[in-house]
Amino acid sequence: MDVQEVRKLDAYLKRVFGNPKIRVVPRPKKDDSAEVYIGEEFVGVLFVDDEDDDRSFQFQMAILEEDLADLG
């Protein structure tokens, strides 16, 4: 993922989720993924999928059971 692609993904996620606090950040020493934050909180990873010459991106977000417990 180059800088231009990270910027496009950042803008896309902000628009789709209606949240200007979303940030897409390149991962050090990795060129196939980027980290996603809301403010300072890490929320997931975006992975590049280049299979069959059809570039796409997958967003992976883990939700811990302890995070759900806080909601009652």
Phi, psi and omega in degrees: 000124178267175184300319180298318180293320178299318179296318179296316179295320177301310180297319180298311181295321177300317181290312184296318182266358178060039183224107181289351180275354177290137178227133173255124187236128177301146177270135178298135176064015177232133178244007181250009183198167177214155179267149179242132180235153165242111190064236179261356183272124176291130180239342180173186182231138172261126179248143175277137174237108182258018184298137177058032179057024178241091186291130175214176183227142178241132178258123180244125181228124177266138176242116182278146179301324180294331176293324179288329180298329180294343183271356176090000000 
